[in-house]
Amino acid sequence: MLSLETIKKLKLEQEKLDQFIIQKNNITDSQTKASFIRTKIALLVEIGELANELETFKHWKKGKKTIAEKDPNDLQKAKEELIDCLHFYLSWVNAFQIDFSDYQFRKLVPEPDENELLLALFSETEMFSLKTPLHTTKEKIFATAEKSWEEQIKKLNPEDKDYQKNIETFKKIKEGQKKIIEKMSSSFLEAIEIEKNKTIFYRWLLIFEELAGKLGMKSEKDIEEAYLKKNKINWDRQQGNKH
């Protein structure tokens, strides 16, 4: 649904807003774990507000309706909540330098219902990393690898006749991997981290687009217009000191 051109446009608009908020409020920790924790909480809250607005999960509520059964006019607030989710999501992808160059929308098969989509949004958001690619260092790679090596060695049986031989083999492998890590450039390490997180961000957007379609935003133009409308409201709030 969303083209690369439109995604780039929305990312840029979000970047402008985020930078204004950072400067206006003198936020000095925008690229730290603490900042990402706050953003993750905010996004999870928005997804919760969306779910609460739809009420499709409330099996205890008499007369509840699926999205398809609701009057389109009654879905406006839910659309706004979903677009709020998109705002926080775009802040994340900007921080992680996701370019979406190979992203393609595809319909999910079998088609999930609204509650499955909501749960999937929660789940994917939970998987968002709390560290940016710029924080990936050789030391951290070494630490992760060291832990993996230790776990592998623990699996070896000391009673095995080849135990000592296997230990020596692991040591050689370990030294070889250390040399490879040592030769890695910072840009290469960043690329690894970006690639690792890209899949999660792509899945989130697929789920978002599927849910947007169910709410009546069936075209790229629908989503773009809804985002720009809410983006303007957010700008007005920030410039007018409204909460």
C-alpha positions in Angstrom: 0.0 0.0 0.0 2.5 2.6 1.1 5.2 3.4 -1.5 8.8 4.1 -0.7 8.3 7.7 -1.8 5.4 8.2 0.7 7.2 6.4 3.5 10.2 8.8 3.0 7.8 11.7 3.0 6.2 10.7 6.3 9.5 9.9 7.9 10.8 13.4 7.0 7.7 15.0 8.4 8.1 13.0 11.6 11.7 13.9 11.9 10.9 17.6 11.6 8.4 17.3 14.4 10.6 15.2 16.6 13.5 17.6 16.3 11.3 20.6 17.1 10.0 18.8 20.2 13.6 17.9 21.3 14.8 21.5 20.9 11.8 23.1 22.4 11.8 20.9 25.5 15.6 20.8 25.8 15.6 17.0 25.6 19.2 15.8 26.0 18.8 12.0 26.0 16.9 11.5 22.8 19.2 8.7 21.6 19.5 6.8 24.9 17.9 3.7 26.3 15.8 5.9 28.7 14.3 7.8 25.7 13.5 4.6 23.9 11.8 3.1 26.9 9.6 6.2 27.1 8.8 6.0 23.4 8.0 2.3 23.6 5.6 2.9 26.5 4.0 5.7 24.6 3.5 3.5 21.5 2.1 0.6 23.6 -0.3 3.0 25.3 -1.5 4.2 21.9 -2.1 0.7 20.7 -4.0 0.1 24.0 -6.2 3.2 23.3 -6.9 1.9 19.8 -8.0 -1.4 21.2 -10.1 0.2 23.8 -11.8 2.4 21.2 -12.6 -0.6 19.0 -13.8 -2.7 21.9 -13.6 -5.8 19.7 -11.8 -7.8 22.4 -14.4 -7.1 25.1 -16.2 -10.4 24.9 -18.0 -9.5 28.1 -19.7 -6.5 26.6 -23.2 -7.1 25.2 -23.8 -6.0 21.7 -20.2 -5.4 20.8 -19.5 -5.4 17.0 -16.6 -6.3 14.7 -15.0 -3.5 12.7 -17.0 -4.6 9.6 -20.3 -4.4 11.5 -19.6 -0.8 12.8 -20.9 2.3 11.2 -17.9 3.9 9.3 -18.7 7.2 11.1 -18.1 5.4 14.4 -14.5 4.5 13.4 -13.1 8.0 13.2 -11.6 8.0 16.7 -10.1 4.6 16.1 -8.5 5.9 12.9 -6.9 8.8 14.9 -5.6 6.4 17.5 -4.0 4.2 14.8 -2.4 7.2 13.2 -1.0 8.2 16.6 0.7 4.8 16.6 2.2 5.6 13.2 3.7 8.8 14.6 5.6 7.0 17.3 6.6 4.2 14.9 8.1 6.6 12.5 10.2 8.1 15.3 11.6 4.6 15.9 12.4 3.9 12.2 14.1 7.3 11.9 16.3 6.5 14.9 17.2 3.1 13.5 17.9 4.5 10.0 15.5 2.1 8.2 15.3 3.1 4.6 12.5 0.7 3.4 14.2 0.3 0.0 13.1 -3.3 -0.3 9.8 -3.0 1.6 6.7 -4.3 -0.2 3.2 -4.5 1.2 1.5 -7.8 0.9 -1.8 -9.1 2.2 -1.5 -11.3 5.3 -2.7 -14.9 4.5 -4.8 -16.2 6.1 -6.4 -12.8 6.8 -6.3 -12.1 10.5 -9.2 -10.6 12.4 -8.9 -7.3 14.2 -8.0 -8.8 17.6 -5.2 -10.8 16.1 -3.8 -7.7 14.4 -4.0 -5.7 17.6 -2.2 -8.4 19.5 0.4 -8.6 16.7 1.0 -4.8 17.0 1.6 -5.2 20.8 4.0 -8.2 20.1 6.0 -6.5 17.4 6.3 -3.3 19.4 7.6 -5.3 22.4 10.4 -6.6 20.1 11.7 -3.1 19.3 15.3 -2.8 20.4 16.2 -0.2 23.1 19.6 0.6 21.5 20.3 2.3 18.3 22.7 1.0 15.7 25.1 3.8 16.6 25.5 2.2 20.0 26.8 -1.1 18.6 30.4 -1.6 19.4 33.0 -4.3 19.1 33.1 -4.7 22.8 29.4 -5.5 22.9 29.8 -8.0 20.0 32.7 -9.6 21.9 30.5 -9.9 25.1 27.6 -11.5 23.2 30.0 -13.9 21.4 31.7 -14.8 24.7 28.4 -15.7 26.3 27.6 -17.9 23.3 31.0 -19.6 23.5 30.5 -20.3 27.2 27.1 -21.9 26.6 28.5 -24.1 23.9 31.3 -25.3 26.2 28.9 -26.1 29.0 27.1 -28.5 26.7 30.2 -30.6 26.3 30.4 -33.8 28.3 33.6 -33.9 30.5 33.3 -37.7 30.4 33.6 -37.8 26.7 37.0 -39.2 25.5 37.3 -36.3 23.0 36.4 -33.6 25.6 39.8 -32.0 25.7 40.1 -32.2 22.0 36.7 -30.5 21.6 37.8 -27.8 24.1 40.9 -27.0 22.0 38.7 -26.9 18.9 36.4 -24.4 20.5 39.4 -22.2 21.5 40.6 -22.1 18.0 37.2 -21.2 16.7 36.9 -18.5 19.3 40.2 -17.0 18.4 39.3 -17.0 14.7 36.0 -15.3 15.4 37.7 -12.7 17.6 40.0 -11.8 14.7 37.0 -11.4 12.4 35.2 -9.1 14.9 38.3 -7.0 15.4 38.5 -6.3 11.7 34.9 -5.2 11.5 34.4 -1.4 10.9 31.9 0.7 12.8 29.8 1.2 9.7 29.6 -2.6 9.2 28.5 -3.2 12.8 25.8 -0.5 12.4 24.7 -2.3 9.2 24.3 -5.6 11.1 22.2 -3.9 13.8 20.0 -2.1 11.2 19.4 -5.3 9.3 18.5 -7.2 12.4 15.9 -4.7 13.4 14.5 -4.1 9.9 12.5 -7.3 9.8 10.6 -6.3 12.9 9.9 -2.9 11.6 8.7 -4.3 8.3 6.3 -6.7 10.0 4.9 -3.9 12.2 4.1 -1.8 9.1 2.5 -4.8 7.3 0.2 -5.2 10.4 -0.5 -1.5 10.5 -1.5 -1.4 6.9 -3.8 -4.4 7.2 -5.5 -2.8 10.2 -5.7 0.6 8.4 -7.5 -1.1 5.6 -10.0 -2.7 7.9 -10.7 0.8 9.4 -11.5 2.2 5.9 -8.1 3.7 5.0 -7.8 1.5 1.9 -5.3 3.5 -0.1 -1.9 5.2 0.3 -3.6 8.5 -0.1 -6.0 7.8 2.8 -3.1 7.0 5.2 -1.0 9.9 4.0 -3.8 12.4 4.4 -4.7 11.1 7.9 -1.1 11.3 9.0 -0.6 14.8 7.7 -3.8 16.0 9.3 -2.8 14.6 12.7 0.8 15.8 12.2 -0.5 19.4 11.8 -2.6 19.0 15.0 0.6 17.9 16.8 2.5 20.9 15.5 -0.2 23.2 16.6 -0.1 21.7 20.1 3.6 22.1 20.4 3.7 25.6 19.1 0.7 26.6 21.2 1.9 24.8 24.3 -1.2 22.7 24.3 -1.1 19.2 25.7 
